[in-house]
């Protein structure tokens, strides 16, 4: 049983929309990071689906997806390190606490 491709695009659109909405509405740095990860996961899903549609016998889209997941993992590690340092200095994980760093 094959799942229609349109369902994957709907899922990807929902992930992207939820990620953007979460990033815009949240003030917690961790929640914003999770929202960015949702957006990146929707991009990964699109890479895989477009590879399946356009080039069913090749693996370029899958390699792009794996590369994107690796970059997302590195980005998450750096972002978590920054968030931990902000929390240690300001004892808060809210975006408003970073405004003290402005000159």
Buried (B, 14 or more C-beta within 10 A) or exposed (E): EEEEEEEBBEBBEEBBEBBBEBBEEBEBBEEBBBBBBBBBBBBBBBBBBBBEEEEEEEEEBBEBBBEBBEEBEEBBEEBEEEBEEBBEEBEBBBEEBBEEEEE
